[in-house]
Amino acid sequence: KNQVEQSPQSLIILEGKNCTLQCNYTVSPFSNLRWYKQDTGRGPVSLTIMTFSENTKSNGRYTATLDADTKQSSLHITASQLSDSASYICVVTGTGGFKTIFGAGTRLFVKA
Amino acid sequence: EPEVTQTPSHQVTQMGQEVILRCVPISNHLYFYWYRQILGQKVEFLVSFYNNEISEKSEIFDDQFSVERPDGSNFTLKIRSTKLEDSAMYFCASTREAGSYNEQFFGPGTRLTVL
């Protein structure tokens, strides 16, 4: 069964600290993996996208990694800011038709 | 910067009523999508649409749902007879080209409340 599991479910960190969010998936065959940021009550906004041949992708303070062998990805946030408080969603797309599975997200709270 | 817009931002309806959710995708985009997110749950794919046809749909997208591009700018999702469990945020998204590698731009969502 195609699944995307994210951990932790929620996370509280202090402003300025780093954090890493995890994503494990079983979607197969695999096409790409995307990390989204979703502010409360808003639509998701894409942060990074990686295919199976890419190991890492950065977007400012966000760095995503992908291990296609173990089917794991992480999103590292450096020097967190209050505005980073949001849900971070891992989305995996398979090949052979539009098969996109969303993870449940990690709710990040950045405190001053 | 171009963006996807959705109206209304919040729709309240009685169970059994029909609702139409409206989306205006980015103007040069060709592929359109609807997703829903029940409160506290993950985003779920409903349907994709290209060239005036449904490209793909999920098991959620049953006969109660339909999509239409009535003119050159709007993309609508109709729910014929709403149920309580249809209460959710509904997101529209669009992409310029085919293929999941192309970034989907999401609208702000319509919050549907069925009473």
Interface residues (C-beta under 8 A of the other chain):
Chain A: S31 N32 G41 R42 G43 P44 V45 S46 I49 T51 I89 V91 T93 G97 F98 T100 F102 G103 A104 G105
Chain B: V4 Q41 K42 V43 E44 F45 S48 S55 E56 M89 F91 A93 S100 Y101 E103 Q104 F106 G107 P108 G109 R111
